[in-house]
Amino acid sequence: MPAAVSEPIPVAEPRAEPEVATSGDRTVEGIALLVLAVGLFSIMDAAVKWLGAGYPTLQIVFFRSFFAFVPLGVMIWRVGGLSQALLVRNPLDQALRCLFGLTSMVLFFYSYSEMRLADAIAIGFAAPVFVTALSMPLLGEAVGWRRWLACLVGFGGVLVMLKPGAGTFEPAALAALLGTLTYALAILWVRKLSKTESNVSIVIYFTLTTTLISGLALPFVWITPSLPDLALLIGVGILGGIAQIVMTQAYRLAEVSVLVPFDYTAMVWATGLGWLVWGEIPGANIWIGFALVLVSGLYIVQREAQLRRKRGLARRLQVRR
């Protein structure tokens, strides 16, 4: 899945309004950090696919979540300890965000083991399209005709990738599509939570939830790993946690509209890793569909950035009056 799909965080798309540095040097640093985070997430995703051939999805989810607490401990320390990190004001929305996020992670991890890595990631890039389409009925946000048109283009790209005319959808492709939808719902709930909850509490509660629920399933699905596989399972969690922190910092340093195009470099990573490790080559339908999703996603992000600037200008003019 795309880097941002690996685990939604409040500052990782136009779903929150983080404070960002505007200097050129900080923007370049933000871009460099995002490219690094995308690379780390992509390597993690490839490791998940490798492990998926021999281990249950929920077991991989447990290691991904539990050992992410090693680097996430740095975040907890920076905000003043667990008491501050665990402060919650909206438990119901926290629970819904965790449910959507966990479902998305399970579905994507399953799809990795059953289909080409680049194919699953390409489908996952449709998340901004789903976010835009769902933001009006769920959050009451206005969506103009331009963004609706971009959504239609993005949905068309998804259909091209799924090839519905070839018969019934493959179960793994459907899992990736449903994973994208639930990820979009997680993003929308993060938008809601960002108004009342701290960034670190949103991340910590999500990681706690995925660890506990997947941990409860372990007695029923556990397969004892070999030492190399155990090291890889632990590495998945640590790598994912580090990548999450790096990505969070990137979106604090640069504008969302500047950084989002670099998130799509995950497709390059996925294609390269898929070819090197498994000899996978995405079909023409994946590249055509991905191009449509890419165009629609970039337009949606740029359009939202324009609207935010207009709203900001309007507020400043009202203050001057």
Salt bridges, closest charged atoms under 4 A:
GLU7 OE1 - ARG64 NH2 2.86
GLU13 OE1 - ARG15 NH1 3.70
GLU17 OE2 - ARG308 NE 3.48
GLU29 OE1 - ARG26 NH1 2.74
ASP93 OD1 - LYS192 NZ 3.65
ASP119 OD2 - ARG116 NH2 3.01
GLU141 OE1 - ARG191 NH1 3.05
GLU280 OE2 - LYS49 NZ 3.20
GLU304 OE2 - ARG147 NH1 3.54
GLU304 OE1 - ARG191 NH2 3.83
